[in-house]
Amino acid sequence: MSIFVGYCFTSVKNRWIHKAVSTVHLDKPAYKDDVQHLSSIHILAQKRKFDHWLKSL
């Protein structure tokens, strides 16, 4: 019984995290001439959206 309760807590927590991460929308990239520079900026901006969860691991 205690294993099941522990599993339920973990499962509920994981579902909440999954839902929060799943609602984050990525921006559409707008690369023009300097693809390498603009893609780097875009990737870092998108990563910042997930930093909250990445830093908590």
CHARMM internal coordinates of N, CA and C (Angstrom, degrees):
IC EDIT
DIST 1 N 1 CA 1.4566
DIST 1 CA 1 C 1.5271
ANGL 1 N 1 CA 1 C 110.73
DIST 1 C 2 N 1.3115
ANGL 1 CA 1 C 2 N 118.60
DIHE 1 N 1 CA 1 C 2 N -43.71
DIST 2 N 2 CA 1.4611
ANGL 1 C 2 N 2 CA 119.63
DIHE 1 CA 1 C 2 N 2 CA -178.49
DIST 2 CA 2 C 1.5296
ANGL 2 N 2 CA 2 C 111.40
DIHE 1 C 2 N 2 CA 2 C -66.95
DIST 2 C 3 N 1.3061
ANGL 2 CA 2 C 3 N 117.67
DIHE 2 N 2 CA 2 C 3 N -31.71
DIST 3 N 3 CA 1.4620
ANGL 2 C 3 N 3 CA 120.54
DIHE 2 CA 2 C 3 N 3 CA 177.26
DIST 3 CA 3 C 1.5264
ANGL 3 N 3 CA 3 C 108.96
DIHE 2 C 3 N 3 CA 3 C -65.36
DIST 3 C 4 N 1.3162
ANGL 3 CA 3 C 4 N 116.35
DIHE 3 N 3 CA 3 C 4 N -41.46
DIST 4 N 4 CA 1.4618
ANGL 3 C 4 N 4 CA 120.77
DIHE 3 CA 3 C 4 N 4 CA 179.23
DIST 4 CA 4 C 1.5174
ANGL 4 N 4 CA 4 C 110.90
DIHE 3 C 4 N 4 CA 4 C -63.63
DIST 4 C 5 N 1.3290
ANGL 4 CA 4 C 5 N 117.97
DIHE 4 N 4 CA 4 C 5 N -41.57
DIST 5 N 5 CA 1.4643
ANGL 4 C 5 N 5 CA 121.59
DIHE 4 CA 4 C 5 N 5 CA 179.35
DIST 5 CA 5 C 1.5167
ANGL 5 N 5 CA 5 C 109.51
DIHE 4 C 5 N 5 CA 5 C -64.38
DIST 5 C 6 N 1.3457
ANGL 5 CA 5 C 6 N 117.91
DIHE 5 N 5 CA 5 C 6 N -44.21
DIST 6 N 6 CA 1.4539
ANGL 5 C 6 N 6 CA 121.12
DIHE 5 CA 5 C 6 N 6 CA 177.30
DIST 6 CA 6 C 1.5107
ANGL 6 N 6 CA 6 C 111.67
DIHE 5 C 6 N 6 CA 6 C -61.49
DIST 6 C 7 N 1.3039
ANGL 6 CA 6 C 7 N 116.38
DIHE 6 N 6 CA 6 C 7 N -39.61
DIST 7 N 7 CA 1.4652
ANGL 6 C 7 N 7 CA 120.98
DIHE 6 CA 6 C 7 N 7 CA 178.54
DIST 7 CA 7 C 1.5206
ANGL 7 N 7 CA 7 C 110.16
DIHE 6 C 7 N 7 CA 7 C -64.73
DIST 7 C 8 N 1.3220
ANGL 7 CA 7 C 8 N 117.86
DIHE 7 N 7 CA 7 C 8 N -41.06
DIST 8 N 8 CA 1.4637
ANGL 7 C 8 N 8 CA 121.59
DIHE 7 CA 7 C 8 N 8 CA -179.18
DIST 8 CA 8 C 1.5218
ANGL 8 N 8 CA 8 C 110.54
DIHE 7 C 8 N 8 CA 8 C -64.07
DIST 8 C 9 N 1.3426
ANGL 8 CA 8 C 9 N 117.51
DIHE 8 N 8 CA 8 C 9 N -41.93
DIST 9 N 9 CA 1.4610
ANGL 8 C 9 N 9 CA 120.73
DIHE 8 CA 8 C 9 N 9 CA 179.13
DIST 9 CA 9 C 1.5164
ANGL 9 N 9 CA 9 C 110.12
DIHE 8 C 9 N 9 CA 9 C -62.24
DIST 9 C 10 N 1.3268
ANGL 9 CA 9 C 10 N 116.16
DIHE 9 N 9 CA 9 C 10 N -46.75
DIST 10 N 10 CA 1.4607
ANGL 9 C 10 N 10 CA 120.16
DIHE 9 CA 9 C 10 N 10 CA 179.91
DIST 10 CA 10 C 1.5204
ANGL 10 N 10 CA 10 C 110.06
DIHE 9 C 10 N 10 CA 10 C -63.40
DIST 10 C 11 N 1.3143
ANGL 10 CA 10 C 11 N 116.44
DIHE 10 N 10 CA 10 C 11 N -41.18
DIST 11 N 11 CA 1.4539
ANGL 10 C 11 N 11 CA 120.71
DIHE 10 CA 10 C 11 N 11 CA -179.01
DIST 11 CA 11 C 1.5254
ANGL 11 N 11 CA 11 C 111.18
DIHE 10 C 11 N 11 CA 11 C -63.60
DIST 11 C 12 N 1.3270
ANGL 11 CA 11 C 12 N 117.70
DIHE 11 N 11 CA 11 C 12 N -42.96
DIST 12 N 12 CA 1.4662
ANGL 11 C 12 N 12 CA 121.51
DIHE 11 CA 11 C 12 N 12 CA 179.58
DIST 12 CA 12 C 1.5206
ANGL 12 N 12 CA 12 C 109.83
DIHE 11 C 12 N 12 CA 12 C -65.23
DIST 12 C 13 N 1.3271
ANGL 12 CA 12 C 13 N 116.89
DIHE 12 N 12 CA 12 C 13 N -43.12
DIST 13 N 13 CA 1.4624
ANGL 12 C 13 N 13 CA 120.90
DIHE 12 CA 12 C 13 N 13 CA 178.98
DIST 13 CA 13 C 1.5244
ANGL 13 N 13 CA 13 C 110.36
DIHE 12 C 13 N 13 CA 13 C -62.82
DIST 13 C 14 N 1.3287
ANGL 13 CA 13 C 14 N 117.43
DIHE 13 N 13 CA 13 C 14 N -43.99
DIST 14 N 14 CA 1.4588
ANGL 13 C 14 N 14 CA 121.00
DIHE 13 CA 13 C 14 N 14 CA 179.91
DIST 14 CA 14 C 1.5199
ANGL 14 N 14 CA 14 C 111.46
DIHE 13 C 14 N 14 CA 14 C -65.02
DIST 14 C 15 N 1.3263
ANGL 14 CA 14 C 15 N 117.21
DIHE 14 N 14 CA 14 C 15 N -37.29
DIST 15 N 15 CA 1.4657
ANGL 14 C 15 N 15 CA 119.96
DIHE 14 CA 14 C 15 N 15 CA 178.37
DIST 15 CA 15 C 1.5137
ANGL 15 N 15 CA 15 C 110.97
DIHE 14 C 15 N 15 CA 15 C -65.23
DIST 15 C 16 N 1.3472
ANGL 15 CA 15 C 16 N 117.12
DIHE 15 N 15 CA 15 C 16 N -39.02
DIST 16 N 16 CA 1.4579
ANGL 15 C 16 N 16 CA 121.22
DIHE 15 CA 15 C 16 N 16 CA 179.28
DIST 16 CA 16 C 1.5279
ANGL 16 N 16 CA 16 C 109.98
DIHE 15 C 16 N 16 CA 16 C -65.34
DIST 16 C 17 N 1.3254
ANGL 16 CA 16 C 17 N 116.87
DIHE 16 N 16 CA 16 C 17 N -44.58
DIST 17 N 17 CA 1.4654
ANGL 16 C 17 N 17 CA 120.64
DIHE 16 CA 16 C 17 N 17 CA 179.06
DIST 17 CA 17 C 1.5283
ANGL 17 N 17 CA 17 C 110.12
DIHE 16 C 17 N 17 CA 17 C -64.82
DIST 17 C 18 N 1.3193
ANGL 17 CA 17 C 18 N 116.85
DIHE 17 N 17 CA 17 C 18 N -43.57
DIST 18 N 18 CA 1.4665
ANGL 17 C 18 N 18 CA 120.54
DIHE 17 CA 17 C 18 N 18 CA 179.47
DIST 18 CA 18 C 1.5226
ANGL 18 N 18 CA 18 C 110.81
DIHE 17 C 18 N 18 CA 18 C -60.43
DIST 18 C 19 N 1.3189
ANGL 18 CA 18 C 19 N 116.55
DIHE 18 N 18 CA 18 C 19 N -42.20
DIST 19 N 19 CA 1.4661
ANGL 18 C 19 N 19 CA 120.20
DIHE 18 CA 18 C 19 N 19 CA -179.65
DIST 19 CA 19 C 1.5310
ANGL 19 N 19 CA 19 C 110.27
DIHE 18 C 19 N 19 CA 19 C -65.90
DIST 19 C 20 N 1.3250
ANGL 19 CA 19 C 20 N 117.47
DIHE 19 N 19 CA 19 C 20 N -42.23
DIST 20 N 20 CA 1.4633
ANGL 19 C 20 N 20 CA 121.19
DIHE 19 CA 19 C 20 N 20 CA -179.45
DIST 20 CA 20 C 1.5239
ANGL 20 N 20 CA 20 C 111.11
DIHE 19 C 20 N 20 CA 20 C -64.14
DIST 20 C 21 N 1.3250
ANGL 20 CA 20 C 21 N 116.66
DIHE 20 N 20 CA 20 C 21 N -44.27
DIST 21 N 21 CA 1.4596
ANGL 20 C 21 N 21 CA 120.60
DIHE 20 CA 20 C 21 N 21 CA -179.75
DIST 21 CA 21 C 1.5298
ANGL 21 N 21 CA 21 C 110.37
DIHE 20 C 21 N 21 CA 21 C -68.67
DIST 21 C 22 N 1.3174
ANGL 21 CA 21 C 22 N 116.64
DIHE 21 N 21 CA 21 C 22 N -37.21
DIST 22 N 22 CA 1.4634
ANGL 21 C 22 N 22 CA 120.85
DIHE 21 CA 21 C 22 N 22 CA -177.94
DIST 22 CA 22 C 1.5292
ANGL 22 N 22 CA 22 C 112.96
DIHE 21 C 22 N 22 CA 22 C -68.13
DIST 22 C 23 N 1.3184
ANGL 22 CA 22 C 23 N 117.26
DIHE 22 N 22 CA 22 C 23 N -23.59
DIST 23 N 23 CA 1.4668
ANGL 22 C 23 N 23 CA 119.48
DIHE 22 CA 22 C 23 N 23 CA -178.98
DIST 23 CA 23 C 1.5233
ANGL 23 N 23 CA 23 C 112.82
DIHE 22 C 23 N 23 CA 23 C -83.71
DIST 23 C 24 N 1.3186
ANGL 23 CA 23 C 24 N 117.84
DIHE 23 N 23 CA 23 C 24 N -8.35
DIST 24 N 24 CA 1.4607
ANGL 23 C 24 N 24 CA 121.01
DIHE 23 CA 23 C 24 N 24 CA 178.02
DIST 24 CA 24 C 1.5266
ANGL 24 N 24 CA 24 C 108.15
DIHE 23 C 24 N 24 CA 24 C -73.36
DIST 24 C 25 N 1.3108
ANGL 24 CA 24 C 25 N 115.98
DIHE 24 N 24 CA 24 C 25 N 127.84
DIST 25 N 25 CA 1.4617
ANGL 24 C 25 N 25 CA 120.81
DIHE 24 CA 24 C 25 N 25 CA -179.93
DIST 25 CA 25 C 1.5256
ANGL 25 N 25 CA 25 C 109.59
DIHE 24 C 25 N 25 CA 25 C -103.61
DIST 25 C 26 N 1.3111
ANGL 25 CA 25 C 26 N 114.85
DIHE 25 N 25 CA 25 C 26 N 133.82
DIST 26 N 26 CA 1.4599
ANGL 25 C 26 N 26 CA 120.17
DIHE 25 CA 25 C 26 N 26 CA 177.19
DIST 26 CA 26 C 1.5260
ANGL 26 N 26 CA 26 C 109.72
DIHE 25 C 26 N 26 CA 26 C -86.02
DIST 26 C 27 N 1.3247
ANGL 26 CA 26 C 27 N 115.61
DIHE 26 N 26 CA 26 C 27 N 144.27
DIST 27 N 27 CA 1.4517
ANGL 26 C 27 N 27 CA 120.95
DIHE 26 CA 26 C 27 N 27 CA 178.71
DIST 27 CA 27 C 1.5282
ANGL 27 N 27 CA 27 C 110.22
DIHE 26 C 27 N 27 CA 27 C -79.57
DIST 27 C 28 N 1.3029
ANGL 27 CA 27 C 28 N 115.75
DIHE 27 N 27 CA 27 C 28 N 148.61
DIST 28 N 28 CA 1.4547
ANGL 27 C 28 N 28 CA 120.63
DIHE 27 CA 27 C 28 N 28 CA 177.02
DIST 28 CA 28 C 1.5315
ANGL 28 N 28 CA 28 C 108.22
DIHE 27 C 28 N 28 CA 28 C -75.95
DIST 28 C 29 N 1.3263
ANGL 28 CA 28 C 29 N 117.62
DIHE 28 N 28 CA 28 C 29 N 129.55
DIST 29 N 29 CA 1.4657
ANGL 28 C 29 N 29 CA 119.45
DIHE 28 CA 28 C 29 N 29 CA -179.46
DIST 29 CA 29 C 1.5271
ANGL 29 N 29 CA 29 C 111.68
DIHE 28 C 29 N 29 CA 29 C -70.14
DIST 29 C 30 N 1.3088
ANGL 29 CA 29 C 30 N 115.64
DIHE 29 N 29 CA 29 C 30 N 146.91
DIST 30 N 30 CA 1.4684
ANGL 29 C 30 N 30 CA 121.36
DIHE 29 CA 29 C 30 N 30 CA 178.09
DIST 30 CA 30 C 1.5241
ANGL 30 N 30 CA 30 C 107.94
DIHE 29 C 30 N 30 CA 30 C -126.67
DIST 30 C 31 N 1.3125
ANGL 30 CA 30 C 31 N 116.02
DIHE 30 N 30 CA 30 C 31 N 75.40
DIST 31 N 31 CA 1.4578
ANGL 30 C 31 N 31 CA 120.86
DIHE 30 CA 30 C 31 N 31 CA -179.67
DIST 31 CA 31 C 1.5260
ANGL 31 N 31 CA 31 C 109.07
DIHE 30 C 31 N 31 CA 31 C -85.27
DIST 31 C 32 N 1.3202
ANGL 31 CA 31 C 32 N 115.37
DIHE 31 N 31 CA 31 C 32 N 139.17
DIST 32 N 32 CA 1.4740
ANGL 31 C 32 N 32 CA 119.90
DIHE 31 CA 31 C 32 N 32 CA 179.07
DIST 32 CA 32 C 1.5275
ANGL 32 N 32 CA 32 C 108.42
DIHE 31 C 32 N 32 CA 32 C -122.86
DIST 32 C 33 N 1.2785
ANGL 32 CA 32 C 33 N 117.30
DIHE 32 N 32 CA 32 C 33 N -104.85
DIST 33 N 33 CA 1.4617
ANGL 32 C 33 N 33 CA 120.58
DIHE 32 CA 32 C 33 N 33 CA -175.54
DIST 33 CA 33 C 1.5260
ANGL 33 N 33 CA 33 C 112.93
DIHE 32 C 33 N 33 CA 33 C -82.15
DIST 33 C 34 N 1.3088
ANGL 33 CA 33 C 34 N 117.27
DIHE 33 N 33 CA 33 C 34 N -51.28
DIST 34 N 34 CA 1.4691
ANGL 33 C 34 N 34 CA 121.64
DIHE 33 CA 33 C 34 N 34 CA -175.10
DIST 34 CA 34 C 1.5329
ANGL 34 N 34 CA 34 C 109.52
DIHE 33 C 34 N 34 CA 34 C -94.50
DIST 34 C 35 N 1.3087
ANGL 34 CA 34 C 35 N 116.38
DIHE 34 N 34 CA 34 C 35 N 80.74
DIST 35 N 35 CA 1.4629
ANGL 34 C 35 N 35 CA 121.68
DIHE 34 CA 34 C 35 N 35 CA -174.13
DIST 35 CA 35 C 1.5235
ANGL 35 N 35 CA 35 C 111.47
DIHE 34 C 35 N 35 CA 35 C -63.55
DIST 35 C 36 N 1.3172
ANGL 35 CA 35 C 36 N 118.02
DIHE 35 N 35 CA 35 C 36 N -42.24
DIST 36 N 36 CA 1.4659
ANGL 35 C 36 N 36 CA 120.71
DIHE 35 CA 35 C 36 N 36 CA -177.25
DIST 36 CA 36 C 1.5297
ANGL 36 N 36 CA 36 C 110.96
DIHE 35 C 36 N 36 CA 36 C -63.10
DIST 36 C 37 N 1.3007
ANGL 36 CA 36 C 37 N 117.41
DIHE 36 N 36 CA 36 C 37 N -47.47
DIST 37 N 37 CA 1.4660
ANGL 36 C 37 N 37 CA 121.05
DIHE 36 CA 36 C 37 N 37 CA -178.72
DIST 37 CA 37 C 1.5318
ANGL 37 N 37 CA 37 C 111.12
DIHE 36 C 37 N 37 CA 37 C -66.93
DIST 37 C 38 N 1.3206
ANGL 37 CA 37 C 38 N 116.27
DIHE 37 N 37 CA 37 C 38 N -48.12
DIST 38 N 38 CA 1.4680
ANGL 37 C 38 N 38 CA 119.97
DIHE 37 CA 37 C 38 N 38 CA -177.41
DIST 38 CA 38 C 1.5293
ANGL 38 N 38 CA 38 C 112.19
DIHE 37 C 38 N 38 CA 38 C -67.53
DIST 38 C 39 N 1.3315
ANGL 38 CA 38 C 39 N 117.14
DIHE 38 N 38 CA 38 C 39 N -34.77
DIST 39 N 39 CA 1.4674
ANGL 38 C 39 N 39 CA 118.88
DIHE 38 CA 38 C 39 N 39 CA 178.39
DIST 39 CA 39 C 1.5249
ANGL 39 N 39 CA 39 C 110.58
DIHE 38 C 39 N 39 CA 39 C -68.79
DIST 39 C 40 N 1.3231
ANGL 39 CA 39 C 40 N 117.54
DIHE 39 N 39 CA 39 C 40 N -36.08
DIST 40 N 40 CA 1.4703
ANGL 39 C 40 N 40 CA 120.65
DIHE 39 CA 39 C 40 N 40 CA 177.17
DIST 40 CA 40 C 1.5202
ANGL 40 N 40 CA 40 C 111.12
DIHE 39 C 40 N 40 CA 40 C -63.44
DIST 40 C 41 N 1.3088
ANGL 40 CA 40 C 41 N 116.79
DIHE 40 N 40 CA 40 C 41 N -44.21
DIST 41 N 41 CA 1.4680
ANGL 40 C 41 N 41 CA 121.14
DIHE 40 CA 40 C 41 N 41 CA 178.24
DIST 41 CA 41 C 1.5300
ANGL 41 N 41 CA 41 C 109.91
DIHE 40 C 41 N 41 CA 41 C -63.04
DIST 41 C 42 N 1.3163
ANGL 41 CA 41 C 42 N 116.41
DIHE 41 N 41 CA 41 C 42 N -43.25
DIST 42 N 42 CA 1.4655
ANGL 41 C 42 N 42 CA 121.04
DIHE 41 CA 41 C 42 N 42 CA -179.55
DIST 42 CA 42 C 1.5299
ANGL 42 N 42 CA 42 C 111.32
DIHE 41 C 42 N 42 CA 42 C -63.29
DIST 42 C 43 N 1.3208
ANGL 42 CA 42 C 43 N 116.64
DIHE 42 N 42 CA 42 C 43 N -45.09
DIST 43 N 43 CA 1.4660
ANGL 42 C 43 N 43 CA 120.85
DIHE 42 CA 42 C 43 N 43 CA -179.50
DIST 43 CA 43 C 1.5275
ANGL 43 N 43 CA 43 C 110.91
DIHE 42 C 43 N 43 CA 43 C -61.96
DIST 43 C 44 N 1.3193
ANGL 43 CA 43 C 44 N 117.63
DIHE 43 N 43 CA 43 C 44 N -43.81
DIST 44 N 44 CA 1.4753
ANGL 43 C 44 N 44 CA 120.43
DIHE 43 CA 43 C 44 N 44 CA 179.07
DIST 44 CA 44 C 1.5268
ANGL 44 N 44 CA 44 C 111.28
DIHE 43 C 44 N 44 CA 44 C -65.15
DIST 44 C 45 N 1.3198
ANGL 44 CA 44 C 45 N 117.32
DIHE 44 N 44 CA 44 C 45 N -38.08
DIST 45 N 45 CA 1.4694
ANGL 44 C 45 N 45 CA 120.36
DIHE 44 CA 44 C 45 N 45 CA 178.31
DIST 45 CA 45 C 1.5267
ANGL 45 N 45 CA 45 C 110.76
DIHE 44 C 45 N 45 CA 45 C -65.20
DIST 45 C 46 N 1.3298
ANGL 45 CA 45 C 46 N 116.83
DIHE 45 N 45 CA 45 C 46 N -39.48
DIST 46 N 46 CA 1.4612
ANGL 45 C 46 N 46 CA 119.90
DIHE 45 CA 45 C 46 N 46 CA 179.22
DIST 46 CA 46 C 1.5268
ANGL 46 N 46 CA 46 C 110.64
DIHE 45 C 46 N 46 CA 46 C -70.56
DIST 46 C 47 N 1.3274
ANGL 46 CA 46 C 47 N 117.35
DIHE 46 N 46 CA 46 C 47 N -37.02
DIST 47 N 47 CA 1.4665
ANGL 46 C 47 N 47 CA 121.72
DIHE 46 CA 46 C 47 N 47 CA 178.77
DIST 47 CA 47 C 1.5265
ANGL 47 N 47 CA 47 C 110.71
DIHE 46 C 47 N 47 CA 47 C -61.82
DIST 47 C 48 N 1.3373
ANGL 47 CA 47 C 48 N 117.00
DIHE 47 N 47 CA 47 C 48 N -37.09
DIST 48 N 48 CA 1.4721
ANGL 47 C 48 N 48 CA 120.78
DIHE 47 CA 47 C 48 N 48 CA 179.87
DIST 48 CA 48 C 1.5227
ANGL 48 N 48 CA 48 C 111.84
DIHE 47 C 48 N 48 CA 48 C -59.31
DIST 48 C 49 N 1.3172
ANGL 48 CA 48 C 49 N 117.12
DIHE 48 N 48 CA 48 C 49 N -27.50
DIST 49 N 49 CA 1.4656
ANGL 48 C 49 N 49 CA 120.61
DIHE 48 CA 48 C 49 N 49 CA 178.78
DIST 49 CA 49 C 1.5224
ANGL 49 N 49 CA 49 C 111.54
DIHE 48 C 49 N 49 CA 49 C -67.46
DIST 49 C 50 N 1.3407
ANGL 49 CA 49 C 50 N 117.61
DIHE 49 N 49 CA 49 C 50 N -24.05
DIST 50 N 50 CA 1.4548
ANGL 49 C 50 N 50 CA 122.00
DIHE 49 CA 49 C 50 N 50 CA -176.98
DIST 50 CA 50 C 1.5361
ANGL 50 N 50 CA 50 C 112.36
DIHE 49 C 50 N 50 CA 50 C -107.53
DIST 50 C 51 N 1.3195
ANGL 50 CA 50 C 51 N 117.46
DIHE 50 N 50 CA 50 C 51 N -0.07
DIST 51 N 51 CA 1.4679
ANGL 50 C 51 N 51 CA 120.54
DIHE 50 CA 50 C 51 N 51 CA -176.57
DIST 51 CA 51 C 1.5250
ANGL 51 N 51 CA 51 C 112.97
DIHE 50 C 51 N 51 CA 51 C -57.54
DIST 51 C 52 N 1.3084
ANGL 51 CA 51 C 52 N 117.32
DIHE 51 N 51 CA 51 C 52 N -35.28
DIST 52 N 52 CA 1.4693
ANGL 51 C 52 N 52 CA 120.83
DIHE 51 CA 51 C 52 N 52 CA -179.71
DIST 52 CA 52 C 1.5281
ANGL 52 N 52 CA 52 C 110.44
DIHE 51 C 52 N 52 CA 52 C -55.69
DIST 52 C 53 N 1.3061
ANGL 52 CA 52 C 53 N 117.29
DIHE 52 N 52 CA 52 C 53 N -45.48
DIST 53 N 53 CA 1.4623
ANGL 52 C 53 N 53 CA 121.57
DIHE 52 CA 52 C 53 N 53 CA -177.97
DIST 53 CA 53 C 1.5269
ANGL 53 N 53 CA 53 C 111.65
DIHE 52 C 53 N 53 CA 53 C -80.35
DIST 53 C 54 N 1.3228
ANGL 53 CA 53 C 54 N 116.77
DIHE 53 N 53 CA 53 C 54 N -34.38
DIST 54 N 54 CA 1.4621
ANGL 53 C 54 N 54 CA 119.72
DIHE 53 CA 53 C 54 N 54 CA -179.62
DIST 54 CA 54 C 1.5314
ANGL 54 N 54 CA 54 C 111.54
DIHE 53 C 54 N 54 CA 54 C -68.19
DIST 54 C 55 N 1.3223
ANGL 54 CA 54 C 55 N 116.84
DIHE 54 N 54 CA 54 C 55 N -37.67
DIST 55 N 55 CA 1.4644
ANGL 54 C 55 N 55 CA 120.47
DIHE 54 CA 54 C 55 N 55 CA -179.57
DIST 55 CA 55 C 1.5303
ANGL 55 N 55 CA 55 C 112.54
DIHE 54 C 55 N 55 CA 55 C -73.77
DIST 55 C 56 N 1.3134
ANGL 55 CA 55 C 56 N 117.36
DIHE 55 N 55 CA 55 C 56 N -21.93
DIST 56 N 56 CA 1.4576
ANGL 55 C 56 N 56 CA 120.22
DIHE 55 CA 55 C 56 N 56 CA -177.25
DIST 56 CA 56 C 1.5266
ANGL 56 N 56 CA 56 C 112.46
DIHE 55 C 56 N 56 CA 56 C -82.75
DIST 56 C 57 N 1.3301
ANGL 56 CA 56 C 57 N 118.09
DIHE 56 N 56 CA 56 C 57 N -7.07
DIST 57 N 57 CA 1.4640
ANGL 56 C 57 N 57 CA 121.11
DIHE 56 CA 56 C 57 N 57 CA -179.08
DIST 57 CA 57 C 1.4882
ANGL 57 N 57 CA 57 C 111.79
DIHE 56 C 57 N 57 CA 57 C -80.39
END
COOR INIT
IC SEED 1 N 1 CA 1 C
IC BUILD
